[in-house]
Amino acid sequence: MKKLSIIRFKPKPDHFNDFVENIRSYHAETNTVGYLMKTDDEVFAVIIRDSDTLDDDAQRGVQWLDRQRPLLQEFNEVDRHTIPITGDLVV
């Protein structure tokens, strides 16, 4: 089964392009299958992966995110630096 994840990020305005480049590099290094979408002030990562790799991929992603937090604004006290959603991919 394939999983689809959508993760919202809100880079600080003066770090927007740096963050986009960092996430593009991370996806290239990890052979992540997905897409990036940007709006005026947010970046959305849309990722497709096998369900059996989801946990390991998520752990690596959190470790990467920990290094990126200085570039990001918090959405709120609960979600903090990301708003993620993951579910089964239906085609």
NUVEXMAR-988473 format. One record per residue (C-alpha): residue number from 1; z, y, x. Coordinates in steps of 0.02 Angstrom, whole numbers, plus 50000, padded with zeros to 5 digits. Layout:
REM NUVEXMAR-988473
+-----+-------+-------+-------+
!   k !    up ! north !  east !
+-----+-------+-------+-------+
! NUM !     Z !     Y !     X !
...
+-----+-------+-------+-------+
END
This chain:
REM NUVEXMAR-988473
+-----+-------+-------+-------+
!   k !    up ! north !  east !
+-----+-------+-------+-------+
!   1 ! 50000 ! 50000 ! 50000 !
!   2 ! 49960 ! 50175 ! 50059 !
!   3 ! 50080 ! 50321 ! 50043 !
!   4 ! 50032 ! 50504 ! 50022 !
!   5 ! 50151 ! 50639 ! 50083 !
!   6 ! 50137 ! 50825 ! 50055 !
!   7 ! 50252 ! 50931 ! 50162 !
!   8 ! 50269 ! 51120 ! 50142 !
!   9 ! 50316 ! 51230 ! 50288 !
!  10 ! 50341 ! 51418 ! 50294 !
!  11 ! 50315 ! 51480 ! 50472 !
!  12 ! 50388 ! 51645 ! 50525 !
!  13 ! 50248 ! 51773 ! 50518 !
!  14 ! 50247 ! 51803 ! 50706 !
!  15 ! 50240 ! 51615 ! 50740 !
!  16 ! 50116 ! 51562 ! 50606 !
!  17 ! 49970 ! 51523 ! 50722 !
!  18 ! 50085 ! 51441 ! 50851 !
!  19 ! 50154 ! 51325 ! 50718 !
!  20 ! 49981 ! 51280 ! 50653 !
!  21 ! 49926 ! 51235 ! 50829 !
!  22 ! 50085 ! 51135 ! 50859 !
!  23 ! 50063 ! 51031 ! 50701 !
!  24 ! 49879 ! 51003 ! 50739 !
!  25 ! 49925 ! 50941 ! 50912 !
!  26 ! 50061 ! 50829 ! 50842 !
!  27 ! 49940 ! 50751 ! 50719 !
!  28 ! 49813 ! 50721 ! 50858 !
!  29 ! 49945 ! 50643 ! 50973 !
!  30 ! 50011 ! 50527 ! 50837 !
!  31 ! 49840 ! 50484 ! 50763 !
!  32 ! 49900 ! 50548 ! 50595 !
!  33 ! 49773 ! 50530 ! 50454 !
!  34 ! 49786 ! 50686 ! 50351 !
!  35 ! 49741 ! 50866 ! 50321 !
!  36 ! 49817 ! 51037 ! 50344 !
!  37 ! 49802 ! 51175 ! 50216 !
!  38 ! 49862 ! 51352 ! 50241 !
!  39 ! 49894 ! 51496 ! 50124 !
!  40 ! 49944 ! 51672 ! 50172 !
!  41 ! 50121 ! 51620 ! 50218 !
!  42 ! 50134 ! 51429 ! 50207 !
!  43 ! 50063 ! 51273 ! 50287 !
!  44 ! 50044 ! 51110 ! 50191 !
!  45 ! 50025 ! 50943 ! 50281 !
!  46 ! 49942 ! 50809 ! 50175 !
!  47 ! 49965 ! 50641 ! 50260 !
!  48 ! 49907 ! 50465 ! 50217 !
!  49 ! 49993 ! 50317 ! 50298 !
!  50 ! 50034 ! 50134 ! 50272 !
!  51 ! 50197 ! 50102 ! 50181 !
!  52 ! 50257 ! 49988 ! 50321 !
!  53 ! 50248 ! 50132 ! 50448 !
!  54 ! 50324 ! 50265 ! 50335 !
!  55 ! 50503 ! 50252 ! 50399 !
!  56 ! 50456 ! 50256 ! 50583 !
!  57 ! 50331 ! 50397 ! 50556 !
!  58 ! 50461 ! 50497 ! 50459 !
!  59 ! 50591 ! 50477 ! 50598 !
!  60 ! 50466 ! 50537 ! 50729 !
!  61 ! 50419 ! 50681 ! 50614 !
!  62 ! 50600 ! 50738 ! 50597 !
!  63 ! 50622 ! 50734 ! 50786 !
!  64 ! 50465 ! 50842 ! 50803 !
!  65 ! 50526 ! 50957 ! 50665 !
!  66 ! 50691 ! 50985 ! 50754 !
!  67 ! 50593 ! 51066 ! 50896 !
!  68 ! 50491 ! 51172 ! 50774 !
!  69 ! 50634 ! 51244 ! 50671 !
!  70 ! 50642 ! 51407 ! 50772 !
!  71 ! 50463 ! 51442 ! 50714 !
!  72 ! 50502 ! 51413 ! 50530 !
!  73 ! 50586 ! 51508 ! 50390 !
!  74 ! 50704 ! 51415 ! 50276 !
!  75 ! 50649 ! 51394 ! 50095 !
!  76 ! 50830 ! 51382 ! 50036 !
!  77 ! 50997 ! 51304 ! 50087 !
!  78 ! 50955 ! 51134 ! 50012 !
!  79 ! 50775 ! 51106 ! 50069 !
!  80 ! 50795 ! 51209 ! 50227 !
!  81 ! 50632 ! 51209 ! 50330 !
!  82 ! 50523 ! 51089 ! 50228 !
!  83 ! 50487 ! 51040 ! 50050 !
!  84 ! 50421 ! 50861 ! 50058 !
!  85 ! 50359 ! 50742 ! 49925 !
!  86 ! 50297 ! 50564 ! 49953 !
!  87 ! 50226 ! 50436 ! 49833 !
!  88 ! 50104 ! 50292 ! 49814 !
!  89 ! 49923 ! 50338 ! 49842 !
!  90 ! 49820 ! 50300 ! 49687 !
!  91 ! 49632 ! 50293 ! 49708 !
+-----+-------+-------+-------+
END
